Amino acid sequence: KRGLYSGAIGYIKPDGDFDFNVVIRSILYNSENKYLSFSVGSAITAAAEPEKEYEECLLKANAMIEVLSHQGISFD
């Protein structure tokens, strides 16, 4: 189950005004359960090099970990 990971979140008003945001690099926190999660991924195509795609995932994860670490969250 992917949950809130990809796609877009937004709204459309009756007057036609709208705003959407692609849900990537999002941190989810459940305060009731004290559970924090985030997902990372990359695009696998016929021309993709698996090692490079994996490195991209690690780079994205590292950025999220760095942001959370500055908030005092530990990843032991």
mmJSON file of the N, C-alpha and C atoms, coordinates in Angstrom:
{"data_MODEL":{"atom_site":{
"group_PDB":["ATOM","ATOM","ATOM","ATOM","ATOM","ATOM","ATOM","ATOM","ATOM","ATOM","ATOM","ATOM","ATOM","ATOM","ATOM","ATOM","ATOM","ATOM","ATOM","ATOM","ATOM","ATOM","ATOM","ATOM","ATOM","ATOM","ATOM","ATOM","ATOM","ATOM","ATOM","ATOM","ATOM","ATOM","ATOM","ATOM","ATOM","ATOM","ATOM","ATOM","ATOM","ATOM","ATOM","ATOM","ATOM","ATOM","ATOM","ATOM","ATOM","ATOM","ATOM","ATOM","ATOM","ATOM","ATOM","ATOM","ATOM","ATOM","ATOM","ATOM","ATOM","ATOM","ATOM","ATOM","ATOM","ATOM","ATOM","ATOM","ATOM","ATOM","ATOM","ATOM","ATOM","ATOM","ATOM","ATOM","ATOM","ATOM","ATOM","ATOM","ATOM","ATOM","ATOM","ATOM","ATOM","ATOM","ATOM","ATOM","ATOM","ATOM","ATOM","ATOM","ATOM","ATOM","ATOM","ATOM","ATOM","ATOM","ATOM","ATOM","ATOM","ATOM","ATOM","ATOM","ATOM","ATOM","ATOM","ATOM","ATOM","ATOM","ATOM","ATOM","ATOM","ATOM","ATOM","ATOM","ATOM","ATOM","ATOM","ATOM","ATOM","ATOM","ATOM","ATOM","ATOM","ATOM","ATOM","ATOM","ATOM","ATOM","ATOM","ATOM","ATOM","ATOM","ATOM","ATOM","ATOM","ATOM","ATOM","ATOM","ATOM","ATOM","ATOM","ATOM","ATOM","ATOM","ATOM","ATOM","ATOM","ATOM","ATOM","ATOM","ATOM","ATOM","ATOM","ATOM","ATOM","ATOM","ATOM","ATOM","ATOM","ATOM","ATOM","ATOM","ATOM","ATOM","ATOM","ATOM","ATOM","ATOM","ATOM","ATOM","ATOM","ATOM","ATOM","ATOM","ATOM","ATOM","ATOM","ATOM","ATOM","ATOM","ATOM","ATOM","ATOM","ATOM","ATOM","ATOM","ATOM","ATOM","ATOM","ATOM","ATOM","ATOM","ATOM","ATOM","ATOM","ATOM","ATOM","ATOM","ATOM","ATOM","ATOM","ATOM","ATOM","ATOM","ATOM","ATOM","ATOM","ATOM","ATOM","ATOM","ATOM","ATOM","ATOM","ATOM","ATOM","ATOM","ATOM","ATOM","ATOM","ATOM","ATOM","ATOM","ATOM","ATOM","ATOM","ATOM"],
"id":[1,2,3,4,5,6,7,8,9,10,11,12,13,14,15,16,17,18,19,20,21,22,23,24,25,26,27,28,29,30,31,32,33,34,35,36,37,38,39,40,41,42,43,44,45,46,47,48,49,50,51,52,53,54,55,56,57,58,59,60,61,62,63,64,65,66,67,68,69,70,71,72,73,74,75,76,77,78,79,80,81,82,83,84,85,86,87,88,89,90,91,92,93,94,95,96,97,98,99,100,101,102,103,104,105,106,107,108,109,110,111,112,113,114,115,116,117,118,119,120,121,122,123,124,125,126,127,128,129,130,131,132,133,134,135,136,137,138,139,140,141,142,143,144,145,146,147,148,149,150,151,152,153,154,155,156,157,158,159,160,161,162,163,164,165,166,167,168,169,170,171,172,173,174,175,176,177,178,179,180,181,182,183,184,185,186,187,188,189,190,191,192,193,194,195,196,197,198,199,200,201,202,203,204,205,206,207,208,209,210,211,212,213,214,215,216,217,218,219,220,221,222,223,224,225,226,227,228],
"type_symbol":["N","C","C","N","C","C","N","C","C","N","C","C","N","C","C","N","C","C","N","C","C","N","C","C","N","C","C","N","C","C","N","C","C","N","C","C","N","C","C","N","C","C","N","C","C","N","C","C","N","C","C","N","C","C","N","C","C","N","C","C","N","C","C","N","C","C","N","C","C","N","C","C","N","C","C","N","C","C","N","C","C","N","C","C","N","C","C","N","C","C","N","C","C","N","C","C","N","C","C","N","C","C","N","C","C","N","C","C","N","C","C","N","C","C","N","C","C","N","C","C","N","C","C","N","C","C","N","C","C","N","C","C","N","C","C","N","C","C","N","C","C","N","C","C","N","C","C","N","C","C","N","C","C","N","C","C","N","C","C","N","C","C","N","C","C","N","C","C","N","C","C","N","C","C","N","C","C","N","C","C","N","C","C","N","C","C","N","C","C","N","C","C","N","C","C","N","C","C","N","C","C","N","C","C","N","C","C","N","C","C","N","C","C","N","C","C","N","C","C","N","C","C","N","C","C","N","C","C"],
"label_atom_id":["N","CA","C","N","CA","C","N","CA","C","N","CA","C","N","CA","C","N","CA","C","N","CA","C","N","CA","C","N","CA","C","N","CA","C","N","CA","C","N","CA","C","N","CA","C","N","CA","C","N","CA","C","N","CA","C","N","CA","C","N","CA","C","N","CA","C","N","CA","C","N","CA","C","N","CA","C","N","CA","C","N","CA","C","N","CA","C","N","CA","C","N","CA","C","N","CA","C","N","CA","C","N","CA","C","N","CA","C","N","CA","C","N","CA","C","N","CA","C","N","CA","C","N","CA","C","N","CA","C","N","CA","C","N","CA","C","N","CA","C","N","CA","C","N","CA","C","N","CA","C","N","CA","C","N","CA","C","N","CA","C","N","CA","C","N","CA","C","N","CA","C","N","CA","C","N","CA","C","N","CA","C","N","CA","C","N","CA","C","N","CA","C","N","CA","C","N","CA","C","N","CA","C","N","CA","C","N","CA","C","N","CA","C","N","CA","C","N","CA","C","N","CA","C","N","CA","C","N","CA","C","N","CA","C","N","CA","C","N","CA","C","N","CA","C","N","CA","C","N","CA","C","N","CA","C","N","CA","C","N","CA","C","N","CA","C"],
"label_alt_id":[null,null,null,null,null,null,null,null,null,null,null,null,null,null,null,null,null,null,null,null,null,null,null,null,null,null,null,null,null,null,null,null,null,null,null,null,null,null,null,null,null,null,null,null,null,null,null,null,null,null,null,null,null,null,null,null,null,null,null,null,null,null,null,null,null,null,null,null,null,null,null,null,null,null,null,null,null,null,null,null,null,null,null,null,null,null,null,null,null,null,null,null,null,null,null,null,null,null,null,null,null,null,null,null,null,null,null,null,null,null,null,null,null,null,null,null,null,null,null,null,null,null,null,null,null,null,null,null,null,null,null,null,null,null,null,null,null,null,null,null,null,null,null,null,null,null,null,null,null,null,null,null,null,null,null,null,null,null,null,null,null,null,null,null,null,null,null,null,null,null,null,null,null,null,null,null,null,null,null,null,null,null,null,null,null,null,null,null,null,null,null,null,null,null,null,null,null,null,null,null,null,null,null,null,null,null,null,null,null,null,null,null,null,null,null,null,null,null,null,null,null,null,null,null,null,null,null,null],
"label_comp_id":["LYS","LYS","LYS","ARG","ARG","ARG","GLY","GLY","GLY","LEU","LEU","LEU","TYR","TYR","TYR","SER","SER","SER","GLY","GLY","GLY","ALA","ALA","ALA","ILE","ILE","ILE","GLY","GLY","GLY","TYR","TYR","TYR","ILE","ILE","ILE","LYS","LYS","LYS","PRO","PRO","PRO","ASP","ASP","ASP","GLY","GLY","GLY","ASP","ASP","ASP","PHE","PHE","PHE","ASP","ASP","ASP","PHE","PHE","PHE","ASN","ASN","ASN","VAL","VAL","VAL","VAL","VAL","VAL","ILE","ILE","ILE","ARG","ARG","ARG","SER","SER","SER","ILE","ILE","ILE","LEU","LEU","LEU","TYR","TYR","TYR","ASN","ASN","ASN","SER","SER","SER","GLU","GLU","GLU","ASN","ASN","ASN","LYS","LYS","LYS","TYR","TYR","TYR","LEU","LEU","LEU","SER","SER","SER","PHE","PHE","PHE","SER","SER","SER","VAL","VAL","VAL","GLY","GLY","GLY","SER","SER","SER","ALA","ALA","ALA","ILE","ILE","ILE","THR","THR","THR","ALA","ALA","ALA","ALA","ALA","ALA","ALA","ALA","ALA","GLU","GLU","GLU","PRO","PRO","PRO","GLU","GLU","GLU","LYS","LYS","LYS","GLU","GLU","GLU","TYR","TYR","TYR","GLU","GLU","GLU","GLU","GLU","GLU","CYS","CYS","CYS","LEU","LEU","LEU","LEU","LEU","LEU","LYS","LYS","LYS","ALA","ALA","ALA","ASN","ASN","ASN","ALA","ALA","ALA","MET","MET","MET","ILE","ILE","ILE","GLU","GLU","GLU","VAL","VAL","VAL","LEU","LEU","LEU","SER","SER","SER","HIS","HIS","HIS","GLN","GLN","GLN","GLY","GLY","GLY","ILE","ILE","ILE","SER","SER","SER","PHE","PHE","PHE","ASP","ASP","ASP"],
"label_asym_id":["A","A","A","A","A","A","A","A","A","A","A","A","A","A","A","A","A","A","A","A","A","A","A","A","A","A","A","A","A","A","A","A","A","A","A","A","A","A","A","A","A","A","A","A","A","A","A","A","A","A","A","A","A","A","A","A","A","A","A","A","A","A","A","A","A","A","A","A","A","A","A","A","A","A","A","A","A","A","A","A","A","A","A","A","A","A","A","A","A","A","A","A","A","A","A","A","A","A","A","A","A","A","A","A","A","A","A","A","A","A","A","A","A","A","A","A","A","A","A","A","A","A","A","A","A","A","A","A","A","A","A","A","A","A","A","A","A","A","A","A","A","A","A","A","A","A","A","A","A","A","A","A","A","A","A","A","A","A","A","A","A","A","A","A","A","A","A","A","A","A","A","A","A","A","A","A","A","A","A","A","A","A","A","A","A","A","A","A","A","A","A","A","A","A","A","A","A","A","A","A","A","A","A","A","A","A","A","A","A","A","A","A","A","A","A","A","A","A","A","A","A","A","A","A","A","A","A","A"],
"label_entity_id":["1","1","1","1","1","1","1","1","1","1","1","1","1","1","1","1","1","1","1","1","1","1","1","1","1","1","1","1","1","1","1","1","1","1","1","1","1","1","1","1","1","1","1","1","1","1","1","1","1","1","1","1","1","1","1","1","1","1","1","1","1","1","1","1","1","1","1","1","1","1","1","1","1","1","1","1","1","1","1","1","1","1","1","1","1","1","1","1","1","1","1","1","1","1","1","1","1","1","1","1","1","1","1","1","1","1","1","1","1","1","1","1","1","1","1","1","1","1","1","1","1","1","1","1","1","1","1","1","1","1","1","1","1","1","1","1","1","1","1","1","1","1","1","1","1","1","1","1","1","1","1","1","1","1","1","1","1","1","1","1","1","1","1","1","1","1","1","1","1","1","1","1","1","1","1","1","1","1","1","1","1","1","1","1","1","1","1","1","1","1","1","1","1","1","1","1","1","1","1","1","1","1","1","1","1","1","1","1","1","1","1","1","1","1","1","1","1","1","1","1","1","1","1","1","1","1","1","1"],
"label_seq_id":[1,1,1,2,2,2,3,3,3,4,4,4,5,5,5,6,6,6,7,7,7,8,8,8,9,9,9,10,10,10,11,11,11,12,12,12,13,13,13,14,14,14,15,15,15,16,16,16,17,17,17,18,18,18,19,19,19,20,20,20,21,21,21,22,22,22,23,23,23,24,24,24,25,25,25,26,26,26,27,27,27,28,28,28,29,29,29,30,30,30,31,31,31,32,32,32,33,33,33,34,34,34,35,35,35,36,36,36,37,37,37,38,38,38,39,39,39,40,40,40,41,41,41,42,42,42,43,43,43,44,44,44,45,45,45,46,46,46,47,47,47,48,48,48,49,49,49,50,50,50,51,51,51,52,52,52,53,53,53,54,54,54,55,55,55,56,56,56,57,57,57,58,58,58,59,59,59,60,60,60,61,61,61,62,62,62,63,63,63,64,64,64,65,65,65,66,66,66,67,67,67,68,68,68,69,69,69,70,70,70,71,71,71,72,72,72,73,73,73,74,74,74,75,75,75,76,76,76],
"pdbx_PDB_ins_code":[null,null,null,null,null,null,null,null,null,null,null,null,null,null,null,null,null,null,null,null,null,null,null,null,null,null,null,null,null,null,null,null,null,null,null,null,null,null,null,null,null,null,null,null,null,null,null,null,null,null,null,null,null,null,null,null,null,null,null,null,null,null,null,null,null,null,null,null,null,null,null,null,null,null,null,null,null,null,null,null,null,null,null,null,null,null,null,null,null,null,null,null,null,null,null,null,null,null,null,null,null,null,null,null,null,null,null,null,null,null,null,null,null,null,null,null,null,null,null,null,null,null,null,null,null,null,null,null,null,null,null,null,null,null,null,null,null,null,null,null,null,null,null,null,null,null,null,null,null,null,null,null,null,null,null,null,null,null,null,null,null,null,null,null,null,null,null,null,null,null,null,null,null,null,null,null,null,null,null,null,null,null,null,null,null,null,null,null,null,null,null,null,null,null,null,null,null,null,null,null,null,null,null,null,null,null,null,null,null,null,null,null,null,null,null,null,null,null,null,null,null,null,null,null,null,null,null,null],
"Cartn_x":[0.844,0.0,0.894,0.736,1.599,1.17,-0.089,-0.54,-0.331,-0.035,0.186,1.624,1.849,3.216,3.331,2.44,2.563,1.221,1.248,0.03,0.024,-1.15,-1.263,-2.378,-2.206,-3.226,-3.589,-4.853,-5.239,-6.724,-7.155,-8.567,-8.963,-10.253,-10.85,-12.05,-12.061,-13.169,-14.295,-15.514,-16.636,-16.417,-15.617,-15.366,-14.28,-13.753,-12.749,-11.31,-11.1,-9.758,-9.313,-8.037,-7.546,-6.09,-5.65,-4.253,-3.955,-2.891,-2.471,-0.986,-0.576,0.821,1.155,2.251,2.696,3.289,2.879,3.296,4.559,5.69,6.975,7.803,8.691,9.542,8.715,7.678,6.796,7.056,7.026,7.198,5.821,5.46,4.174,4.415,3.627,3.773,2.411,2.284,1.071,1.362,0.852,1.157,0.551,-0.581,-1.217,-0.349,0.203,1.037,2.524,2.885,4.292,5.061,4.459,5.036,5.356,6.597,7.042,7.505,7.158,7.613,7.805,8.612,8.761,9.207,8.929,9.307,10.124,10.977,11.732,11.664,11.915,11.896,12.563,12.615,13.179,12.423,12.709,12.009,12.828,12.235,12.899,12.39,13.303,12.981,13.893,13.678,14.526,15.977,16.194,17.553,18.165,17.409,17.894,19.02,19.945,21.003,20.635,20.348,19.866,20.729,22.039,22.919,22.723,22.561,22.354,20.996,19.986,18.66,18.696,19.438,19.587,20.306,21.37,22.097,21.174,20.29,19.326,18.406,17.948,17.09,17.823,19.089,19.868,20.073,20.307,20.479,19.205,18.06,16.778,16.521,16.79,16.579,17.498,18.744,19.689,19.196,18.621,18.095,16.973,16.104,15.008,15.558,16.517,17.122,17.813,18.49,19.164,18.154,17.059,16.026,15.48,15.194,14.64,15.665,16.921,17.978,18.103,17.893,17.942,16.782,15.772,14.625,14.795,15.973,16.247,15.772,15.405,14.94,16.135,16.259,17.398,17.007,17.953,17.73,18.687,18.6,19.473,18.948],
"Cartn_y":[-1.17,0.0,1.239,2.102,3.271,4.438,4.494,5.61,6.928,7.96,9.278,9.344,9.036,9.023,9.712,9.406,9.991,10.559,11.25,11.896,13.337,13.912,15.317,15.503,16.506,16.914,18.348,18.657,20.027,20.242,21.361,21.699,22.47,22.418,23.211,23.924,25.237,26.035,26.112,26.379,26.497,27.557,28.6,29.636,29.239,28.013,27.52,27.711,28.464,28.621,27.271,26.96,25.687,25.8,24.827,24.733,23.275,22.762,21.38,21.339,20.323,20.13,18.658,18.372,16.991,16.528,15.35,14.839,13.999,14.692,13.996,14.598,13.814,14.263,14.863,14.169,14.594,13.747,14.389,13.705,13.583,12.378,12.139,11.841,12.488,12.272,12.04,10.928,10.605,10.896,12.023,12.442,11.501,10.889,9.977,8.748,8.203,6.998,7.315,8.603,9.019,8.278,8.25,7.529,8.502,8.485,9.349,8.478,8.884,8.118,9.04,8.572,9.223,8.171,8.433,7.499,8.231,7.507,8.051,7.04,7.497,6.606,7.275,6.561,7.109,6.502,7.005,6.529,5.43,4.276,3.167,3.144,3.311,3.254,2.236,1.992,1.049,1.526,2.83,3.382,3.555,3.249,3.473,2.515,3.029,2.196,1.956,0.713,0.425,1.025,0.961,1.506,3.013,3.714,5.171,5.507,4.704,4.927,4.721,3.701,3.45,4.617,5.114,6.263,7.481,7.663,8.77,8.624,7.417,7.174,7.5,7.087,7.384,8.877,9.589,11.038,11.709,11.284,11.84,11.516,10.287,9.892,10.689,10.887,11.637,13.064,13.677,15.035,15.063,14.078,14.018,13.789,12.895,12.603,13.846,14.59,15.813,16.838,17.019,17.958,17.523,16.25,15.757,15.822,15.578,15.627,17.034,18.048,19.43,19.751,18.867,19.032,18.2,17.576,16.797,15.358,14.889,13.51,12.623,11.532,10.63,9.409,8.888,7.695,6.597,6.185,5.12,3.764],
"Cartn_z":[0.0,0.0,0.0,-0.972,-1.105,-0.228,0.147,0.962,0.236,1.004,0.436,-0.062,-1.314,-1.829,-3.179,-4.07,-5.404,-5.832,-6.924,-7.373,-6.922,-6.81,-6.428,-5.413,-4.588,-3.621,-3.957,-3.883,-4.172,-4.049,-4.602,-4.545,-5.804,-6.101,-7.173,-6.555,-6.651,-6.118,-7.148,-6.7,-7.634,-8.719,-8.416,-9.425,-10.425,-10.29,-11.233,-10.774,-9.692,-9.147,-8.587,-8.704,-8.211,-7.79,-7.023,-6.621,-6.336,-6.931,-6.731,-6.427,-5.706,-5.381,-5.547,-6.214,-6.373,-5.042,-4.601,-3.297,-3.455,-3.449,-3.44,-2.321,-1.788,-0.691,0.439,0.804,1.887,3.123,4.272,5.547,6.193,6.574,7.225,8.697,9.555,10.996,11.62,12.33,13.071,14.538,15.043,16.41,17.447,17.122,18.079,18.319,17.245,17.346,17.424,17.325,17.313,16.219,15.032,13.893,12.765,12.303,11.223,10.071,8.853,7.69,6.496,5.565,4.272,3.276,2.03,0.966,-0.08,-0.746,-1.873,-3.01,-4.209,-5.361,-6.539,-7.629,-8.861,-10.033,-11.203,-12.405,-13.083,-13.194,-13.882,-15.323,-16.239,-17.665,-18.332,-19.609,-20.342,-20.359,-20.316,-20.368,-18.972,-17.931,-16.565,-16.206,-15.411,-14.84,-13.381,-13.0,-11.646,-10.533,-10.687,-9.657,-9.491,-10.604,-10.564,-9.946,-10.243,-9.67,-8.157,-7.725,-6.292,-5.617,-6.247,-5.721,-5.607,-6.586,-6.535,-5.324,-5.057,-3.899,-2.597,-2.508,-1.309,-1.138,-2.228,-2.177,-1.665,-2.176,-1.737,-0.269,0.132,1.528,2.445,2.027,2.837,3.07,2.055,2.194,3.234,3.222,4.19,5.603,5.728,7.029,7.584,6.711,7.151,7.686,6.973,7.423,8.789,8.941,10.197,11.324,11.019,12.025,12.61,11.776,12.257,13.19,13.178,14.075,15.345,15.501,16.695,16.637,15.446,15.281,14.967,15.705,15.563,14.743,13.985,13.155,13.562,14.814,15.327,14.977],
"occupancy":[1.0,1.0,1.0,1.0,1.0,1.0,1.0,1.0,1.0,1.0,1.0,1.0,1.0,1.0,1.0,1.0,1.0,1.0,1.0,1.0,1.0,1.0,1.0,1.0,1.0,1.0,1.0,1.0,1.0,1.0,1.0,1.0,1.0,1.0,1.0,1.0,1.0,1.0,1.0,1.0,1.0,1.0,1.0,1.0,1.0,1.0,1.0,1.0,1.0,1.0,1.0,1.0,1.0,1.0,1.0,1.0,1.0,1.0,1.0,1.0,1.0,1.0,1.0,1.0,1.0,1.0,1.0,1.0,1.0,1.0,1.0,1.0,1.0,1.0,1.0,1.0,1.0,1.0,1.0,1.0,1.0,1.0,1.0,1.0,1.0,1.0,1.0,1.0,1.0,1.0,1.0,1.0,1.0,1.0,1.0,1.0,1.0,1.0,1.0,1.0,1.0,1.0,1.0,1.0,1.0,1.0,1.0,1.0,1.0,1.0,1.0,1.0,1.0,1.0,1.0,1.0,1.0,1.0,1.0,1.0,1.0,1.0,1.0,1.0,1.0,1.0,1.0,1.0,1.0,1.0,1.0,1.0,1.0,1.0,1.0,1.0,1.0,1.0,1.0,1.0,1.0,1.0,1.0,1.0,1.0,1.0,1.0,1.0,1.0,1.0,1.0,1.0,1.0,1.0,1.0,1.0,1.0,1.0,1.0,1.0,1.0,1.0,1.0,1.0,1.0,1.0,1.0,1.0,1.0,1.0,1.0,1.0,1.0,1.0,1.0,1.0,1.0,1.0,1.0,1.0,1.0,1.0,1.0,1.0,1.0,1.0,1.0,1.0,1.0,1.0,1.0,1.0,1.0,1.0,1.0,1.0,1.0,1.0,1.0,1.0,1.0,1.0,1.0,1.0,1.0,1.0,1.0,1.0,1.0,1.0,1.0,1.0,1.0,1.0,1.0,1.0,1.0,1.0,1.0,1.0,1.0,1.0,1.0,1.0,1.0,1.0,1.0,1.0],
"B_iso_or_equiv":[0.0,0.0,0.0,0.0,0.0,0.0,0.0,0.0,0.0,0.0,0.0,0.0,0.0,0.0,0.0,0.0,0.0,0.0,0.0,0.0,0.0,0.0,0.0,0.0,0.0,0.0,0.0,0.0,0.0,0.0,0.0,0.0,0.0,0.0,0.0,0.0,0.0,0.0,0.0,0.0,0.0,0.0,0.0,0.0,0.0,0.0,0.0,0.0,0.0,0.0,0.0,0.0,0.0,0.0,0.0,0.0,0.0,0.0,0.0,0.0,0.0,0.0,0.0,0.0,0.0,0.0,0.0,0.0,0.0,0.0,0.0,0.0,0.0,0.0,0.0,0.0,0.0,0.0,0.0,0.0,0.0,0.0,0.0,0.0,0.0,0.0,0.0,0.0,0.0,0.0,0.0,0.0,0.0,0.0,0.0,0.0,0.0,0.0,0.0,0.0,0.0,0.0,0.0,0.0,0.0,0.0,0.0,0.0,0.0,0.0,0.0,0.0,0.0,0.0,0.0,0.0,0.0,0.0,0.0,0.0,0.0,0.0,0.0,0.0,0.0,0.0,0.0,0.0,0.0,0.0,0.0,0.0,0.0,0.0,0.0,0.0,0.0,0.0,0.0,0.0,0.0,0.0,0.0,0.0,0.0,0.0,0.0,0.0,0.0,0.0,0.0,0.0,0.0,0.0,0.0,0.0,0.0,0.0,0.0,0.0,0.0,0.0,0.0,0.0,0.0,0.0,0.0,0.0,0.0,0.0,0.0,0.0,0.0,0.0,0.0,0.0,0.0,0.0,0.0,0.0,0.0,0.0,0.0,0.0,0.0,0.0,0.0,0.0,0.0,0.0,0.0,0.0,0.0,0.0,0.0,0.0,0.0,0.0,0.0,0.0,0.0,0.0,0.0,0.0,0.0,0.0,0.0,0.0,0.0,0.0,0.0,0.0,0.0,0.0,0.0,0.0,0.0,0.0,0.0,0.0,0.0,0.0,0.0,0.0,0.0,0.0,0.0,0.0],
"pdbx_formal_charge":[null,null,null,null,null,null,null,null,null,null,null,null,null,null,null,null,null,null,null,null,null,null,null,null,null,null,null,null,null,null,null,null,null,null,null,null,null,null,null,null,null,null,null,null,null,null,null,null,null,null,null,null,null,null,null,null,null,null,null,null,null,null,null,null,null,null,null,null,null,null,null,null,null,null,null,null,null,null,null,null,null,null,null,null,null,null,null,null,null,null,null,null,null,null,null,null,null,null,null,null,null,null,null,null,null,null,null,null,null,null,null,null,null,null,null,null,null,null,null,null,null,null,null,null,null,null,null,null,null,null,null,null,null,null,null,null,null,null,null,null,null,null,null,null,null,null,null,null,null,null,null,null,null,null,null,null,null,null,null,null,null,null,null,null,null,null,null,null,null,null,null,null,null,null,null,null,null,null,null,null,null,null,null,null,null,null,null,null,null,null,null,null,null,null,null,null,null,null,null,null,null,null,null,null,null,null,null,null,null,null,null,null,null,null,null,null,null,null,null,null,null,null,null,null,null,null,null,null],
"auth_seq_id":[1,1,1,2,2,2,3,3,3,4,4,4,5,5,5,6,6,6,7,7,7,8,8,8,9,9,9,10,10,10,11,11,11,12,12,12,13,13,13,14,14,14,15,15,15,16,16,16,17,17,17,18,18,18,19,19,19,20,20,20,21,21,21,22,22,22,23,23,23,24,24,24,25,25,25,26,26,26,27,27,27,28,28,28,29,29,29,30,30,30,31,31,31,32,32,32,33,33,33,34,34,34,35,35,35,36,36,36,37,37,37,38,38,38,39,39,39,40,40,40,41,41,41,42,42,42,43,43,43,44,44,44,45,45,45,46,46,46,47,47,47,48,48,48,49,49,49,50,50,50,51,51,51,52,52,52,53,53,53,54,54,54,55,55,55,56,56,56,57,57,57,58,58,58,59,59,59,60,60,60,61,61,61,62,62,62,63,63,63,64,64,64,65,65,65,66,66,66,67,67,67,68,68,68,69,69,69,70,70,70,71,71,71,72,72,72,73,73,73,74,74,74,75,75,75,76,76,76],
"auth_comp_id":["LYS","LYS","LYS","ARG","ARG","ARG","GLY","GLY","GLY","LEU","LEU","LEU","TYR","TYR","TYR","SER","SER","SER","GLY","GLY","GLY","ALA","ALA","ALA","ILE","ILE","ILE","GLY","GLY","GLY","TYR","TYR","TYR","ILE","ILE","ILE","LYS","LYS","LYS","PRO","PRO","PRO","ASP","ASP","ASP","GLY","GLY","GLY","ASP","ASP","ASP","PHE","PHE","PHE","ASP","ASP","ASP","PHE","PHE","PHE","ASN","ASN","ASN","VAL","VAL","VAL","VAL","VAL","VAL","ILE","ILE","ILE","ARG","ARG","ARG","SER","SER","SER","ILE","ILE","ILE","LEU","LEU","LEU","TYR","TYR","TYR","ASN","ASN","ASN","SER","SER","SER","GLU","GLU","GLU","ASN","ASN","ASN","LYS","LYS","LYS","TYR","TYR","TYR","LEU","LEU","LEU","SER","SER","SER","PHE","PHE","PHE","SER","SER","SER","VAL","VAL","VAL","GLY","GLY","GLY","SER","SER","SER","ALA","ALA","ALA","ILE","ILE","ILE","THR","THR","THR","ALA","ALA","ALA","ALA","ALA","ALA","ALA","ALA","ALA","GLU","GLU","GLU","PRO","PRO","PRO","GLU","GLU","GLU","LYS","LYS","LYS","GLU","GLU","GLU","TYR","TYR","TYR","GLU","GLU","GLU","GLU","GLU","GLU","CYS","CYS","CYS","LEU","LEU","LEU","LEU","LEU","LEU","LYS","LYS","LYS","ALA","ALA","ALA","ASN","ASN","ASN","ALA","ALA","ALA","MET","MET","MET","ILE","ILE","ILE","GLU","GLU","GLU","VAL","VAL","VAL","LEU","LEU","LEU","SER","SER","SER","HIS","HIS","HIS","GLN","GLN","GLN","GLY","GLY","GLY","ILE","ILE","ILE","SER","SER","SER","PHE","PHE","PHE","ASP","ASP","ASP"],
"auth_asym_id":["A","A","A","A","A","A","A","A","A","A","A","A","A","A","A","A","A","A","A","A","A","A","A","A","A","A","A","A","A","A","A","A","A","A","A","A","A","A","A","A","A","A","A","A","A","A","A","A","A","A","A","A","A","A","A","A","A","A","A","A","A","A","A","A","A","A","A","A","A","A","A","A","A","A","A","A","A","A","A","A","A","A","A","A","A","A","A","A","A","A","A","A","A","A","A","A","A","A","A","A","A","A","A","A","A","A","A","A","A","A","A","A","A","A","A","A","A","A","A","A","A","A","A","A","A","A","A","A","A","A","A","A","A","A","A","A","A","A","A","A","A","A","A","A","A","A","A","A","A","A","A","A","A","A","A","A","A","A","A","A","A","A","A","A","A","A","A","A","A","A","A","A","A","A","A","A","A","A","A","A","A","A","A","A","A","A","A","A","A","A","A","A","A","A","A","A","A","A","A","A","A","A","A","A","A","A","A","A","A","A","A","A","A","A","A","A","A","A","A","A","A","A","A","A","A","A","A","A"],
"auth_atom_id":["N","CA","C","N","CA","C","N","CA","C","N","CA","C","N","CA","C","N","CA","C","N","CA","C","N","CA","C","N","CA","C","N","CA","C","N","CA","C","N","CA","C","N","CA","C","N","CA","C","N","CA","C","N","CA","C","N","CA","C","N","CA","C","N","CA","C","N","CA","C","N","CA","C","N","CA","C","N","CA","C","N","CA","C","N","CA","C","N","CA","C","N","CA","C","N","CA","C","N","CA","C","N","CA","C","N","CA","C","N","CA","C","N","CA","C","N","CA","C","N","CA","C","N","CA","C","N","CA","C","N","CA","C","N","CA","C","N","CA","C","N","CA","C","N","CA","C","N","CA","C","N","CA","C","N","CA","C","N","CA","C","N","CA","C","N","CA","C","N","CA","C","N","CA","C","N","CA","C","N","CA","C","N","CA","C","N","CA","C","N","CA","C","N","CA","C","N","CA","C","N","CA","C","N","CA","C","N","CA","C","N","CA","C","N","CA","C","N","CA","C","N","CA","C","N","CA","C","N","CA","C","N","CA","C","N","CA","C","N","CA","C","N","CA","C","N","CA","C","N","CA","C","N","CA","C","N","CA","C","N","CA","C","N","CA","C"],
"pdbx_PDB_model_num":[1,1,1,1,1,1,1,1,1,1,1,1,1,1,1,1,1,1,1,1,1,1,1,1,1,1,1,1,1,1,1,1,1,1,1,1,1,1,1,1,1,1,1,1,1,1,1,1,1,1,1,1,1,1,1,1,1,1,1,1,1,1,1,1,1,1,1,1,1,1,1,1,1,1,1,1,1,1,1,1,1,1,1,1,1,1,1,1,1,1,1,1,1,1,1,1,1,1,1,1,1,1,1,1,1,1,1,1,1,1,1,1,1,1,1,1,1,1,1,1,1,1,1,1,1,1,1,1,1,1,1,1,1,1,1,1,1,1,1,1,1,1,1,1,1,1,1,1,1,1,1,1,1,1,1,1,1,1,1,1,1,1,1,1,1,1,1,1,1,1,1,1,1,1,1,1,1,1,1,1,1,1,1,1,1,1,1,1,1,1,1,1,1,1,1,1,1,1,1,1,1,1,1,1,1,1,1,1,1,1,1,1,1,1,1,1,1,1,1,1,1,1,1,1,1,1,1,1]
}}}
